[in-house]
Amino acid sequence: MLQDKGSKLIELRGDITQELVALANSLSGCLGSCEIHSEKIAAPFEQEIVDQLRLAGIHVVDTWQSSMLDFSELPFTIDALPEVFTQLRVQIEKHGLKARKVQPGVTKIPALPESLKEVDGHSVNVAAAESPVNNHLYPAAVNSFPYFQEDYFGSEQAAKKHLTRYFSSSLPDTYKETRDQLSGIDYSTKFSPWLSIGSLSAATIVESLQDYEMEHGANKSTYWIWFELLWRDYFRLLHLKYGKMLYRAQGISSNLALTARPTAYPARDHESFIKWCEGSTGTPLVDAAMRELVTTGYLSNRLRQVVASYLIYDLNLDWRAGAAWFESQLVDYDVYSNQGNWLYIAGRGSDPRGGRKFNIQKQTHDHDPQGIYRTSWGAA
Ligand SMILES: Cc1cc2nc3c(=O)[nH]c(=O)nc-3n(C[C@H](O)[C@H](O)[C@H](O)COP(=O)(O)OP(=O)(O)OC[C@H]3O[C@@H](n4cnc5c(N)ncnc54)[C@H](O)[C@@H]3O)c2cc1C
């Protein structure tokens, strides 16, 4: 908590660059002498903001911190990044690369100046910890990521409590078998919302995972938690290598000698896109999932894949529109994982199979045979 470290959170609303420049000016005209410290983000739109702030005269100190691995230890340069995930994994394992060491957090943060009362003519809103409004329409929301319960708020305290709870249970032993389920807290780790806002780091998770393995033994499932965190790093590495190219309709596919990927650009269809967003396509599994997403901001990995595939291959829409909708809704939005996964399913990334089309009937039969999930979201 910032308060425990001697500072406070200010909430500013509006254009990021303008607001931060105005804040710097309000701090007794510190523009040019004050610093903004931020995470270094290798994604084009986020980088643009940092560039604009620097142009406006603010000294931005951005530090790379979000990956599990220390990328300076990689056995290849970013230009030589293996194109396919499996090749990356093999190299990492061959070289025995370990997760970064957990760094001690800062213990003190300078207090806000007493004089700071206004930014750009608006009085400063010093944010108090707010409980999110419990406005969910479906009782099923408690079986998703229950962001409205105190244990699931976006604080480091809640993150650590959840981490301890997860690794004090035997859930890691069965992660691989359960991770494709559709509803409930315990079928997957639910670390993603805290990872995405930085109140939990991948390195911290791996430290707890290793302690768990020392005490209880390693198995396929405990390995698979690391494996999934490596996917998260892989999408970061893809961004470092390809940057803006990942945001084009064709992604990076034209760069690679891969076969069987879709070649035509999808047609735009506003009406079907809206139906997809609000969960009224008429395809029950997709509708249930989209309602869960809008209500809770969370969706299982399996259903993210299903609804993404449906948008791309059944509705024939632009995958980037789907990615943008996810960006606006996800409680665990992570620019790298979101863009990377959409690109992968669309076959515009580096998937050797050139896209992932999911058969909705089969997915429904395999993952919701009794219709329990669909019914719980009113889409039976
Ligand atoms: C279309 C699509 C969009 C996605 N968008 C996001 C996003 O914006 N933010 C996000 O964090 N994840 C995203 N994912 C990946 C994945 O669905 C979520 O990380 C996972 O469902 C989060 O729940 P969990 O923490 O319980 O995951 P677990 O299954 O418990 O996995 C543990 C951790 O591994 C990482 N991980 C797991 N699967 C993936 C994956 N496929 N790609 C990258 N990292 C992974 C996450 O950090 C996750 O917290 C997306 C997947 C798809 C198919």
The ligand as a MOL file (V3000), in Angstrom:
LIG
                    3D

  0  0  0     0  0            999 V3000
M  V30 BEGIN CTAB
M  V30 COUNTS 53 58 0 0 0
M  V30 BEGIN ATOM
M  V30 1 C -7.7480 -14.6200 -27.0800 0
M  V30 2 C -6.9790 -14.6570 -25.7730 0
M  V30 3 C -6.6800 -13.4550 -25.1000 0
M  V30 4 C -5.9700 -13.4810 -23.9160 0
M  V30 5 N -5.7070 -12.2870 -23.2700 0
M  V30 6 C -4.9980 -12.3030 -22.1190 0
M  V30 7 C -4.7200 -11.0870 -21.4210 0
M  V30 8 O -5.0860 -9.9760 -21.8500 0
M  V30 9 N -4.0430 -11.1770 -20.2390 0
M  V30 10 C -3.6000 -12.3780 -19.7500 0
M  V30 11 O -2.9760 -12.3940 -18.6710 0
M  V30 12 N -3.8000 -13.5230 -20.4080 0
M  V30 13 C -4.4970 -13.5280 -21.5600 0
M  V30 14 N -4.7480 -14.7160 -22.2010 0
M  V30 15 C -4.0970 -15.9570 -21.7180 0
M  V30 16 C -4.8860 -16.7930 -20.6840 0
M  V30 17 O -6.1990 -17.0220 -21.1400 0
M  V30 18 C -4.9310 -16.1490 -19.3090 0
M  V30 19 O -3.6240 -15.7780 -18.9020 0
M  V30 20 C -5.4740 -17.1070 -18.2520 0
M  V30 21 O -6.7510 -17.5550 -18.6310 0
M  V30 22 C -5.5360 -16.3790 -16.9220 0
M  V30 23 O -6.0830 -17.1740 -15.9010 0
M  V30 24 P -5.1220 -17.8590 -14.8370 0
M  V30 25 O -4.2450 -16.8520 -14.1970 0
M  V30 26 O -5.9610 -18.6720 -13.9380 0
M  V30 27 O -4.2410 -18.7690 -15.7800 0
M  V30 28 P -3.4340 -20.1170 -15.4850 0
M  V30 29 O -3.9270 -21.1560 -16.4090 0
M  V30 30 O -3.4490 -20.4430 -14.0690 0
M  V30 31 O -1.9450 -19.7790 -15.9490 0
M  V30 32 C -0.9550 -19.2330 -15.0450 0
M  V30 33 C -0.4030 -17.9820 -15.6720 0
M  V30 34 O 0.2650 -18.3160 -16.8950 0
M  V30 35 C 0.0610 -17.3030 -17.8770 0
M  V30 36 N -0.6840 -17.8440 -19.0140 0
M  V30 37 C -1.5270 -18.8880 -19.0230 0
M  V30 38 N -1.9850 -19.1120 -20.2800 0
M  V30 39 C -1.4250 -18.1780 -21.0680 0
M  V30 40 C -1.4780 -17.8780 -22.4470 0
M  V30 41 N -2.2240 -18.5900 -23.3070 0
M  V30 42 N -0.7800 -16.8200 -22.9170 0
M  V30 43 C -0.0120 -16.0680 -22.0800 0
M  V30 44 N 0.0970 -16.3170 -20.7650 0
M  V30 45 C -0.5930 -17.3500 -20.2670 0
M  V30 46 C -0.7730 -16.2230 -17.1870 0
M  V30 47 O 0.0880 -15.2340 -16.7020 0
M  V30 48 C -1.4670 -16.9730 -16.0640 0
M  V30 49 O -1.8140 -16.1330 -14.9800 0
M  V30 50 C -5.4960 -14.7210 -23.3940 0
M  V30 51 C -5.8010 -15.9070 -24.0670 0
M  V30 52 C -6.5370 -15.8740 -25.2280 0
M  V30 53 C -6.8390 -17.1720 -25.9340 0
M  V30 END ATOM
M  V30 BEGIN BOND
M  V30 1 1 1 2
M  V30 2 1 2 3
M  V30 3 2 2 52
M  V30 4 2 3 4
M  V30 5 1 4 5
M  V30 6 1 4 50
M  V30 7 2 5 6
M  V30 8 1 6 7
M  V30 9 1 6 13
M  V30 10 2 7 8
M  V30 11 1 7 9
M  V30 12 1 9 10
M  V30 13 2 10 11
M  V30 14 1 10 12
M  V30 15 2 12 13
M  V30 16 1 13 14
M  V30 17 1 14 15
M  V30 18 1 14 50
M  V30 19 1 15 16
M  V30 20 1 16 17
M  V30 21 1 16 18
M  V30 22 1 18 19
M  V30 23 1 18 20
M  V30 24 1 20 21
M  V30 25 1 20 22
M  V30 26 1 22 23
M  V30 27 1 23 24
M  V30 28 2 24 25
M  V30 29 1 24 26
M  V30 30 1 24 27
M  V30 31 1 27 28
M  V30 32 2 28 29
M  V30 33 1 28 30
M  V30 34 1 28 31
M  V30 35 1 31 32
M  V30 36 1 32 33
M  V30 37 1 33 34
M  V30 38 1 33 48
M  V30 39 1 34 35
M  V30 40 1 35 36
M  V30 41 1 35 46
M  V30 42 1 36 37
M  V30 43 1 36 45
M  V30 44 2 37 38
M  V30 45 1 38 39
M  V30 46 1 39 40
M  V30 47 2 39 45
M  V30 48 1 40 41
M  V30 49 2 40 42
M  V30 50 1 42 43
M  V30 51 2 43 44
M  V30 52 1 44 45
M  V30 53 1 46 47
M  V30 54 1 46 48
M  V30 55 1 48 49
M  V30 56 2 50 51
M  V30 57 1 51 52
M  V30 58 1 52 53
M  V30 END BOND
M  V30 END CTAB
M  END
